[in-house]
């Protein structure tokens, strides 16, 4: 296919709930974009801090929702009101670069086969505290090293052709929290044969300030557990971004390391295993730590190591929780029917745990084979 003669028009869609100063910076960055988008549509999702009024004063087209229904529903409302060829979704806590809009339009103009694209956070996060720098830089690294043939969509900096978005049904509004509605949309796009591109030069600055509680809550309950549900539902785990093979091996190594540390209480020589596993984790993730070192120096990179290993720990834990929930929900209708018959209920419980065990054992054997063939 050859590019069309006309550059596609861009509708920027921003869901916001009490966006505060970060939202003001988001709109200010859009005002400086060159070229300008066709329109900026803000969906004020039950806000109580005047975000909707601020967007209206800014000149955006504002859709007001009295009670918050979540970003998925808000983005869908914005998409229905949009008139541009391309829907460019950004979060209320990001700043676009001056050339971001132009790069989105040019990419779709030059790649007519592309249904959607995602970008990347830049390497200059807005919040100065360590956790914010670590989390957002790690996100930048993950996207900058990902496959350009993307396996998912991303609502913080993602664009899609309007006709395709509407034809596929938009985001799933059953996700009421800022969750994995974008990943779920990406899975539907890929399953129907649409092409999604990761274009690494299309970047935005993330302004969010992460703290320990907010980071763990978001990573575990808003991302990892519901993402596991999607993986198990679709029975597909791609080798890309957060799910690449080295990350999966690292999860196994972290849990093996934890077991070795516990074993030290009874078997002092287990320290040899602890040392070997620690070196293995450092080696398999060397490129990540080299990235942190280049961006922020040795002390910063050193600080990221325990947080990075903690990330693997709770990612594995979240997957296990998601696995149990998946199998419980799978057998729940049968359990409800047979719950008055203790013998049958016991048989179902045994089937659930046998199925979980088979999957865990199979995954362990696969990872063991991969590790064995890597050394």
Secondary structure, 3 states (H helix, E strand, C coil): CCCCCCCCCEEEEEEECCCHHHHHHHHHHHHCCCCCCCEEEEEEECCCCCHHHHHHHHCCEEEEECCCCCHHHHHHHHHHHCCCCEEEEECCCEEECCCHHHHHHHHHHHCCCCCEEEEEECCCCCCCCHHHHHHHHHHHHHHHCCCCECCCCCCCEEEEEHHHHHHHCCCCCCCCCCCCHHHHHHHHHHHCCCCEEEEEEEEEEECCCCCHHHHHHHHHHHHHHHHHHHHHHHCCCCCCHHHCHHHHHHHHHHHHHHHHHHHCCCCCCHHHHHHHHHHHHHHHCHHHHHHHHHHHCHHHHHHHHHHHHHHHHHHHHHHHHHHHHHHHHHHHHHHHHHCCCHHHHHHHHHHHHHHHHHHHHHHHHHHHHHHHCCC
